[in-house]
Amino acid sequence: MKPNIIVFLTDQQRWDSCGCYGQQLPVTPELDRMAQHGTCFSHAFSPQPLCTPARSCLQTGRYASETGVFMLDIALPTDEKTIAHRMSEVGYDTGYIGKWHLAATNLRYADPKKRPGQQEPFECFVDPIPEDRRGGYDYWLASNHLESTTQGYGGHLFDGEGKRREFPEGRFRVDAMTDWALEYLDSRTEEKPFFLFLSFIEPHWQNNRKAHDSPYGMAEQFEGAEIPGDLKDYQGQPAWLIPNWRDEYSHYLACCHSLDQNLVRIRSKLSEMGVADNTVLAFTSDHGCHFGKHNTGAKDSCHDASIRVPLVIDGPGFTGGGKNGHMASLIDLPPTLMRAAGIEIPDTMRGRPLQEAVDVNADAWRDEVFYQISPSILGRGIRNKQWKFSVKAPDKDGWDEVSSPVYVDEFLFDLERDPHELNNLVDDPDYESVRVQLRARLVERIVEAGEPRPEITSSLVEA
């Protein structure tokens, strides 16, 4: 029988919040056990560190520039073929629980004067998501903008008939959503394999409170956490909706711990059902969080705090893989799921199945990842083990433009010497030969992503 597949997606979780990535406090003991049993990708990255675009990549295996979902509140086109569609075609029961964030298009991004042929505006922040905007999933219990229909304690999702399902009183959001995931698993039979996409909002903060809704009493045990190296020199002046990280970091880790406690429940249920050995379980996050250090948001920058994520996969094809040092991208996850389900990977998917990175003959695996940035800038970049090189489009608005014919150097980091990205070498003449090589490689990656071949110019031209 084909393996069952579960994606356990968190929101805005830094890789270094997890023990298997170096966190010293017991924030994620269950994920750490899963990493020991399965495969932990030590260098995993988001292809677009912003909620909606990253989720469009995860559902389609295509870059945000290709689907047009390059910003928040642009709906995934209803004619896009998702992983749910492809799973259904080969006999999977498909289910989605949690945050969707791919159904609404607001007026700004539907302006025909700026983007002829774009979608009509569609609002469903607090309303049920119509069936044609659910990405092809059979079972449905979700909200498009989970921040607007729920809080840490209290709120509701919508079922497949558009009816509200309220969180039980006093039940923390992660616990309640996992309750419903377990209910879904209990309803499965052995007649068909299942594909469940479980999408949490933690450890993202609650927008209307500008604070993290963590489980009552849990944050105190993480008050002694070591300060991440990239934040040590940052006082944490809050911007826009961003809480001060110095006040909120223990609550952030408490949210991560709550997710881990519920990962225990999912894995225990699979064992109880007798399907653990035939279930591919992938734990990851859509992007990281820099808490406002690099722009007025908390992500949408090239820094590892934004783009680097945890990625642990267990089950057939990944059991016993250990710590894998190959460069992995979330754009690789859809073809990975296709390979696990025995589905031919479509040419439209840009990534590669991570089974190939686990293979003992994985020497041919690429040594870099490519990413796109918006809306703080309209940017592109690549990252390998030593270098990170990022560019931005001059005179372009990252809120409104999808791509650019011209980019200019913005960041160059030597990650071996400067892992916390504190010393930008982009204007250092001694590194021009490095920049020349990385510009050429970045141009090729942009073209490989389906964009027109751009020109990348040096930031030293005007000096």
Backbone torsions as a table, in degrees:
resi	resn	phi	psi	omega
1	MET	NA	143.1	177.3
2	LYS	-59.6	148.1	-179.3
3	PRO	-70.2	148.9	167.7
4	ASN	-72.4	158.1	-177.2
5	ILE	-138.8	131.3	174.9
6	ILE	-129.4	131.7	169.5
7	VAL	-107.0	122.3	179.5
8	PHE	-106.6	96.8	-172.5
9	LEU	-104.2	126.3	172.9
10	THR	-102.5	175.0	-173.8
11	ASP	-125.5	116.1	173.3
12	GLN	71.0	37.1	-178.1
13	GLN	-98.6	118.6	176.2
14	ARG	-65.4	145.3	177.7
15	TRP	-62.3	-34.8	-174.7
16	ASP	-81.2	8.2	171.0
17	SER	-80.5	-8.7	-172.0
18	CYS	-106.5	141.1	-179.7
19	GLY	-60.3	-37.2	-179.6
20	CYS	-71.2	-4.3	174.4
21	TYR	-117.0	12.2	171.9
22	GLY	115.3	-8.0	178.1
23	GLN	-62.2	129.1	-174.0
24	GLN	-84.4	-28.5	179.0
25	LEU	-83.0	155.6	-176.7
26	PRO	-77.6	66.9	-179.2
27	VAL	-80.7	-39.8	-172.8
28	THR	-131.4	57.1	-177.3
29	PRO	-61.9	-34.3	-179.4
30	GLU	-71.5	-42.2	176.6
31	LEU	-62.0	-36.2	178.7
32	ASP	-64.0	-39.2	176.3
33	ARG	-67.0	-40.6	178.0
34	MET	-62.8	-37.5	178.9
35	ALA	-65.8	-35.9	179.0
36	GLN	-70.4	-34.3	-178.4
37	HIS	-82.0	-34.2	-177.1
38	GLY	-108.2	-131.2	-178.9
39	THR	-128.0	127.7	177.0
40	CYS	-108.2	115.6	178.0
41	PHE	-85.2	105.7	-171.7
42	SER	-71.9	-19.2	179.1
43	HIS	-127.7	82.6	-178.6
44	ALA	-118.6	143.3	-170.1
45	PHE	-143.0	151.8	174.7
46	SER	-84.6	139.2	177.6
47	PRO	-79.0	-11.3	178.1
48	GLN	-159.8	99.8	-171.0
49	PRO	-79.0	65.8	175.6
50	LEU	-152.9	142.7	-167.0
51	CYS	-51.6	-63.4	-172.9
52	THR	-63.6	-49.5	178.7
53	PRO	-59.4	-42.6	179.4
54	ALA	-61.1	-39.2	-179.7
55	ARG	-70.0	-33.2	175.8
56	SER	-65.3	-38.1	176.9
57	CYS	-63.0	-42.1	-178.0
58	LEU	-67.6	-31.8	-178.7
59	GLN	-83.1	-25.4	-173.4
60	THR	-116.1	-22.8	-173.0
61	GLY	75.2	15.3	179.4
62	ARG	-120.4	152.6	-179.3
63	TYR	-69.2	155.6	-178.0
64	ALA	-60.3	-32.4	178.2
65	SER	-66.5	-23.9	-179.5
66	GLU	-82.8	-40.6	-179.9
67	THR	-81.2	-16.2	-174.7
68	GLY	83.7	0.4	-179.6
69	VAL	-93.7	71.8	-173.9
70	PHE	-98.9	-1.8	-176.0
71	MET	-142.4	169.0	170.7
72	LEU	-61.6	147.1	172.1
73	ASP	61.8	40.1	163.6
74	ILE	-119.7	123.4	-175.2
75	ALA	-73.0	146.7	170.3
76	LEU	-65.0	124.2	-179.6
77	PRO	-53.1	138.6	-175.2
78	THR	-68.2	-14.3	177.5
79	ASP	-94.6	4.4	175.9
80	GLU	-73.0	134.2	177.8
81	LYS	-89.1	121.1	-175.6
82	THR	-100.7	174.2	176.3
83	ILE	-63.1	-30.8	177.8
84	ALA	-65.0	-43.7	176.6
85	HIS	-56.4	-45.8	-175.2
86	ARG	-69.3	-36.4	177.1
87	MET	-66.6	-41.5	-179.8
88	SER	-60.9	-37.1	-177.4
89	GLU	-62.6	-24.9	-179.2
90	VAL	-108.9	19.0	169.4
91	GLY	99.2	10.0	178.9
92	TYR	-82.3	142.4	161.0
93	ASP	-77.2	129.7	-177.4
94	THR	-116.5	138.5	-179.6
95	GLY	-139.9	145.3	177.7
96	TYR	-132.1	130.4	179.0
97	ILE	-133.2	125.5	171.9
98	GLY	119.9	-139.6	-175.0
99	LYS	-84.9	128.1	180.0
100	TRP	-102.7	-62.0	173.9
101	HIS	62.8	28.7	-179.3
102	LEU	-133.5	17.9	-174.4
103	ALA	-109.4	-19.0	-171.9
104	ALA	-107.3	142.9	171.4
105	THR	-127.0	117.5	-179.2
106	ASN	-86.4	170.8	-170.8
107	LEU	-58.6	-37.7	-176.9
108	ARG	-57.4	-41.2	-175.0
109	TYR	-93.2	5.8	176.6
110	ALA	-114.8	12.6	-177.0
111	ASP	-69.1	111.7	-177.4
112	PRO	-66.5	-18.8	177.7
113	LYS	-69.6	-30.1	-179.5
114	LYS	-93.3	-36.2	-176.9
115	ARG	-137.7	85.4	179.7
116	PRO	-54.7	136.8	177.7
117	GLY	84.4	0.9	179.5
118	GLN	-67.6	171.2	-178.7
119	GLN	-67.6	158.4	171.8
120	GLU	-73.7	150.1	175.8
121	PRO	-58.6	140.7	178.0
122	PHE	-146.6	126.2	-175.3
123	GLU	-112.7	126.2	172.8
124	CYS	-151.0	45.2	179.3
125	PHE	-64.3	-40.0	-177.3
126	VAL	-120.9	12.1	-178.1
127	ASP	-112.3	162.3	175.3
128	PRO	-62.4	151.8	179.2
129	ILE	-89.6	125.1	178.5
130	PRO	-60.5	154.4	-174.9
131	GLU	-59.0	-36.3	-176.8
132	ASP	-74.1	-3.6	178.6
133	ARG	-113.7	20.1	-177.2
134	ARG	-104.5	10.5	174.5
135	GLY	70.3	16.3	175.3
136	GLY	87.1	8.4	-179.4
137	TYR	-76.2	141.8	-179.4
138	ASP	-78.5	-63.1	177.6
139	TYR	-82.6	137.8	-173.6
140	TRP	-141.7	126.5	173.3
141	LEU	-150.6	92.6	-166.5
142	ALA	-156.9	173.9	173.8
143	SER	-141.8	140.8	-179.8
144	ASN	-66.9	-46.2	-177.9
145	HIS	-119.7	83.8	-173.1
146	LEU	-57.0	-29.9	178.7
147	GLU	-62.7	-24.8	-175.9
148	SER	-94.1	-19.7	-179.5
149	THR	-108.1	-6.6	-179.2
150	THR	-141.8	162.3	166.5
151	GLN	-129.4	-176.0	179.6
152	GLY	-55.8	-40.9	175.5
153	TYR	-125.8	110.7	178.0
154	GLY	109.3	149.0	179.0
155	GLY	128.8	-168.4	-174.8
156	HIS	-154.9	157.3	166.6
157	LEU	-112.1	175.6	177.3
158	PHE	-116.9	136.4	178.6
159	ASP	-85.6	-174.4	-175.3
160	GLY	-64.3	-19.6	177.4
161	GLU	-95.8	4.9	-179.7
162	GLY	81.7	12.3	-179.8
163	LYS	-90.2	143.7	179.9
164	ARG	-71.4	138.5	171.9
165	ARG	-122.3	111.9	-172.0
166	GLU	-82.4	144.0	170.8
167	PHE	-66.6	139.0	174.7
168	PRO	-60.2	145.1	-178.9
169	GLU	-59.3	131.6	178.0
170	GLY	79.9	4.8	-178.1
171	ARG	-98.1	124.5	179.6
172	PHE	-66.3	148.0	-172.3
173	ARG	-54.5	-46.9	-179.3
174	VAL	-63.0	-40.5	179.5
175	ASP	-64.5	-44.6	-177.7
176	ALA	-65.5	-42.0	179.4
177	MET	-65.9	-35.9	177.0
178	THR	-69.7	-35.5	174.0
179	ASP	-52.7	-46.2	-176.8
180	TRP	-72.0	-31.6	175.1
181	ALA	-65.7	-40.7	177.9
182	LEU	-66.0	-36.7	176.1
183	GLU	-61.4	-42.5	176.8
184	TYR	-61.3	-46.3	-178.9
185	LEU	-62.7	-38.6	179.2
186	ASP	-63.4	-24.9	-177.5
187	SER	-86.9	-3.1	-179.0
188	ARG	-79.0	149.4	174.3
189	THR	-115.9	171.8	-179.8
190	GLU	-82.6	0.7	-178.1
191	GLU	-69.6	-34.3	-177.7
192	LYS	-135.7	144.2	171.7
193	PRO	-71.4	158.6	179.6
194	PHE	-118.7	152.1	173.3
195	PHE	-127.0	111.2	-178.5
196	LEU	-114.3	126.7	174.6
197	PHE	-108.4	109.9	-175.2
198	LEU	-108.1	111.3	-168.4
199	SER	-118.8	105.4	-180.0
200	PHE	-90.2	166.4	173.7
201	ILE	-102.5	-22.1	177.7
202	GLU	-67.1	147.7	3.2
203	PRO	-92.7	23.8	172.9
204	HIS	-56.5	143.4	178.6
205	TRP	-77.0	168.1	177.8
206	GLN	-85.3	113.7	-171.9
207	ASN	-58.5	-41.9	-174.6
208	ASN	-72.4	-13.4	178.1
209	ARG	-110.9	-10.4	-175.5
210	LYS	51.4	46.0	-179.4
211	ALA	-160.9	160.3	177.6
212	HIS	-85.5	131.3	172.1
213	ASP	-88.3	92.8	179.5
214	SER	-98.8	162.3	178.9
215	PRO	-58.8	139.7	-178.6
216	TYR	-52.1	127.1	172.4
217	GLY	79.5	-0.4	-174.4
218	MET	-87.7	-28.5	-173.4
219	ALA	-64.2	-29.5	-175.5
220	GLU	-58.0	-33.3	-176.8
221	GLN	-74.4	-7.5	-179.8
222	PHE	-116.1	15.7	-179.5
223	GLU	-69.9	-18.7	179.5
224	GLY	-94.7	16.7	-176.7
225	ALA	-64.0	142.2	176.1
226	GLU	-66.6	139.1	-179.2
227	ILE	-72.7	127.9	176.6
228	PRO	-56.6	142.6	-173.9
229	GLY	-58.5	-32.5	-178.5
230	ASP	-75.2	-16.1	-177.0
231	LEU	-102.1	-7.8	-173.0
232	LYS	-60.9	-32.1	-178.8
233	ASP	-97.5	12.4	-175.4
234	TYR	-112.7	120.9	-176.4
235	GLN	-74.8	-20.6	174.0
236	GLY	84.2	41.6	173.9
237	GLN	-67.7	119.5	-175.2
238	PRO	-69.2	143.9	177.9
239	ALA	-129.3	142.7	177.0
240	TRP	53.1	-115.4	-176.9
241	LEU	-99.1	11.1	-167.5
242	ILE	-90.8	124.2	175.9
243	PRO	-74.2	156.8	177.1
244	ASN	-68.5	121.2	-174.1
245	TRP	-63.9	-28.8	-179.6
246	ARG	-65.9	-29.5	176.3
247	ASP	-84.8	-25.2	-165.5
248	GLU	-112.7	-8.2	-172.3
249	TYR	-62.7	-37.4	179.1
250	SER	-66.2	-34.5	177.0
251	HIS	-70.7	-36.4	176.1
252	TYR	-59.2	-47.5	179.2
253	LEU	-67.8	-32.1	177.0
254	ALA	-64.1	-39.1	175.7
255	CYS	-62.5	-41.5	178.0
256	CYS	-62.7	-38.2	179.9
257	HIS	-67.9	-38.5	177.4
258	SER	-61.6	-41.9	175.7
259	LEU	-58.7	-42.9	-179.1
260	ASP	-65.3	-39.4	178.0
261	GLN	-61.4	-33.7	-179.5
262	ASN	-84.4	-21.7	168.5
263	LEU	-62.3	-36.5	174.9
264	VAL	-55.8	-45.5	-176.1
265	ARG	-65.5	-40.4	178.9
266	ILE	-64.5	-47.2	-177.8
267	ARG	-67.0	-36.7	177.8
268	SER	-65.1	-39.4	178.8
269	LYS	-63.8	-41.1	178.3
270	LEU	-61.8	-39.2	177.3
271	SER	-66.9	-42.6	179.4
272	GLU	-60.7	-37.0	-179.9
273	MET	-77.3	-12.7	-178.5
274	GLY	77.8	22.4	-176.5
275	VAL	-119.2	7.6	-176.0
276	ALA	-58.5	-40.4	-177.6
277	ASP	-73.6	-13.4	179.6
278	ASN	-118.8	32.8	178.0
279	THR	-130.2	125.4	172.3
280	VAL	-87.2	118.7	-179.1
281	LEU	-117.3	119.0	-178.9
282	ALA	-114.0	123.3	176.6
283	PHE	-107.5	125.9	177.0
284	THR	-160.4	-177.1	178.0
285	SER	-135.7	156.8	-176.7
286	ASP	-71.4	-30.4	178.7
287	HIS	-171.7	179.3	179.4
288	GLY	-99.5	-151.3	-174.6
289	CYS	-157.9	122.9	176.2
290	HIS	-107.0	7.3	173.4
291	PHE	56.1	34.2	174.6
292	GLY	86.6	7.2	-177.0
293	LYS	-69.1	-36.1	-169.1
294	HIS	-105.5	-13.8	176.2
295	ASN	-164.2	-171.4	-178.0
296	THR	-81.3	3.0	174.0
297	GLY	-106.4	-152.0	178.5
298	ALA	-129.5	-1.3	-179.3
299	LYS	-143.6	-133.0	178.3
300	ASP	36.6	45.2	170.1
301	SER	-138.0	168.6	-176.7
302	CYS	-81.7	-9.1	-172.3
303	HIS	-69.3	152.2	-178.0
304	ASP	-58.0	-31.3	177.0
305	ALA	-57.4	-27.8	178.7
306	SER	-90.5	-46.6	-167.0
307	ILE	-97.5	-18.4	-175.3
308	ARG	-88.0	133.6	-174.0
309	VAL	-135.2	158.9	170.0
310	PRO	-73.2	145.4	173.7
311	LEU	-149.2	108.0	179.0
312	VAL	-126.6	129.2	-180.0
313	ILE	-127.7	133.5	177.1
314	ASP	-129.1	157.6	179.7
315	GLY	115.5	-173.8	-176.3
316	PRO	-51.0	126.8	-178.2
317	GLY	93.4	-13.9	-175.7
318	PHE	-130.4	-11.7	179.9
319	THR	-61.8	130.1	177.7
320	GLY	77.0	13.5	-179.0
321	GLY	-74.5	-18.7	178.3
322	GLY	66.8	-153.7	178.9
323	LYS	-86.4	120.4	-176.9
324	ASN	-107.6	121.5	-174.8
325	GLY	-91.0	2.7	179.2
326	HIS	-69.1	152.9	179.7
327	MET	-75.5	119.9	-177.6
328	ALA	-119.3	147.9	178.0
329	SER	-127.7	151.2	174.6
330	LEU	-63.2	-19.3	175.5
331	ILE	-65.8	-17.9	177.5
332	ASP	-82.5	-15.8	-173.8
333	LEU	-68.8	-44.1	177.4
334	PRO	-57.0	-48.9	176.7
335	PRO	-64.9	-26.8	174.9
336	THR	-64.0	-43.6	178.5
337	LEU	-66.9	-37.0	176.8
338	MET	-62.0	-45.5	179.4
339	ARG	-61.9	-41.7	-179.9
340	ALA	-62.4	-34.7	-178.9
341	ALA	-85.7	-1.3	-179.2
342	GLY	74.6	25.9	-178.9
343	ILE	-98.8	137.0	175.9
344	GLU	-62.3	130.5	-176.4
345	ILE	-77.2	122.8	-177.2
346	PRO	-70.2	151.9	179.5
347	ASP	-63.5	-22.1	-178.6
348	THR	-70.3	-20.4	179.7
349	MET	-80.0	131.3	-172.6
350	ARG	-88.4	-19.9	-176.8
351	GLY	-88.2	-173.8	177.9
352	ARG	-124.9	147.7	179.2
353	PRO	-65.1	130.8	-176.3
354	LEU	-70.1	-12.2	172.0
355	GLN	-56.7	-31.8	179.7
356	GLU	-70.7	-28.3	177.5
357	ALA	-76.4	-25.0	179.2
358	VAL	-83.0	-25.4	-178.4
359	ASP	-56.7	144.0	-178.4
360	VAL	-64.0	-19.7	179.1
361	ASN	-102.4	40.4	-172.5
362	ALA	-87.6	18.8	-177.3
363	ASP	-60.3	-25.9	-177.9
364	ALA	-82.8	-0.3	179.0
365	TRP	-63.2	141.9	-177.6
366	ARG	-61.7	154.2	-176.2
367	ASP	-108.2	22.2	-179.2
368	GLU	-153.2	163.3	170.7
369	VAL	-124.2	154.0	-179.7
370	PHE	-113.5	142.3	179.1
371	TYR	-142.1	156.6	176.5
372	GLN	-118.6	147.4	-176.1
373	ILE	-127.4	135.6	166.1
374	SER	-162.4	159.0	4.1
375	PRO	-102.0	-3.0	-177.9
376	SER	-55.5	-35.7	172.1
377	ILE	-144.4	170.8	163.4
378	LEU	-99.2	102.9	-169.3
379	GLY	-132.8	161.5	175.3
380	ARG	-140.5	155.8	179.1
381	GLY	-168.3	167.7	173.5
382	ILE	-133.3	154.1	178.2
383	ARG	-141.4	128.9	171.4
384	ASN	-119.6	-167.9	-175.9
385	LYS	-63.7	-35.3	-177.2
386	GLN	-100.1	-39.6	-168.3
387	TRP	-118.0	144.3	166.0
388	LYS	-124.2	128.1	-178.1
389	PHE	-129.6	124.3	-175.7
390	SER	-134.1	143.1	-178.2
391	VAL	-128.8	161.4	176.5
392	LYS	-134.7	157.3	-179.7
393	ALA	-88.5	122.0	177.1
394	PRO	-73.2	144.6	175.5
395	ASP	61.1	26.4	175.5
396	LYS	-123.9	145.7	-179.0
397	ASP	-100.5	116.1	-179.4
398	GLY	-65.1	-14.0	176.3
399	TRP	-78.3	-22.7	-170.7
400	ASP	-125.6	-19.7	-174.2
401	GLU	-105.0	141.3	-177.9
402	VAL	-89.2	-38.0	-178.1
403	SER	-152.3	178.1	-176.7
404	SER	-146.7	148.7	175.1
405	PRO	-80.6	-14.3	-176.4
406	VAL	-137.2	136.2	173.5
407	TYR	-130.5	159.3	177.3
408	VAL	-129.1	145.8	179.5
409	ASP	-52.3	138.2	175.4
410	GLU	-125.6	-46.8	-178.6
411	PHE	-136.6	141.9	167.5
412	LEU	-138.2	121.5	178.7
413	PHE	-123.2	136.2	170.7
414	ASP	-92.0	98.6	-171.1
415	LEU	-73.1	-19.6	176.2
416	GLU	-71.3	-38.5	-179.8
417	ARG	-93.2	-23.8	-171.4
418	ASP	-136.7	68.7	-173.9
419	PRO	-66.0	-20.7	-179.5
420	HIS	-96.6	7.2	172.1
421	GLU	57.1	54.3	-178.9
422	LEU	-101.8	-12.5	-174.2
423	ASN	-125.9	98.6	-179.0
424	ASN	-78.4	119.9	-176.6
425	LEU	-98.3	14.5	-170.8
426	VAL	-65.4	-25.4	179.8
427	ASP	-106.8	9.3	-178.5
428	ASP	-83.7	115.9	-178.4
429	PRO	-59.1	-25.7	-178.4
430	ASP	-67.6	-14.7	-176.3
431	TYR	-111.7	17.3	-178.0
432	GLU	-64.5	-36.1	179.1
433	SER	-64.4	-35.9	176.0
434	VAL	-65.0	-44.2	-178.6
435	ARG	-64.4	-38.0	178.8
436	VAL	-59.6	-45.7	-179.8
437	GLN	-64.8	-43.1	-176.7
438	LEU	-72.3	-33.1	175.1
439	ARG	-60.1	-46.3	-178.3
440	ALA	-62.6	-41.6	-179.6
441	ARG	-68.8	-39.4	-179.9
442	LEU	-64.2	-40.0	177.1
443	VAL	-57.5	-43.6	-179.5
444	GLU	-65.0	-38.1	179.0
445	ARG	-68.4	-35.9	176.8
446	ILE	-62.7	-43.2	179.2
447	VAL	-65.8	-42.1	178.7
448	GLU	-61.4	-25.1	179.0
449	ALA	-83.7	4.9	175.8
450	GLY	91.6	10.1	-179.8
451	GLU	-96.6	156.9	174.6
452	PRO	-61.3	150.0	-180.0
453	ARG	-65.9	119.7	-179.1
454	PRO	-95.4	173.3	169.0
455	GLU	-105.3	134.1	176.0
456	ILE	-116.6	123.3	-176.3
457	THR	-111.7	156.6	-179.2
458	SER	-75.9	144.1	174.9
459	SER	-73.3	-7.6	179.5
460	LEU	-90.3	-2.8	-174.3
461	VAL	-58.8	-41.4	-176.1
462	GLU	-85.3	-8.6	-175.1
463	ALA	-72.4	NA	NA
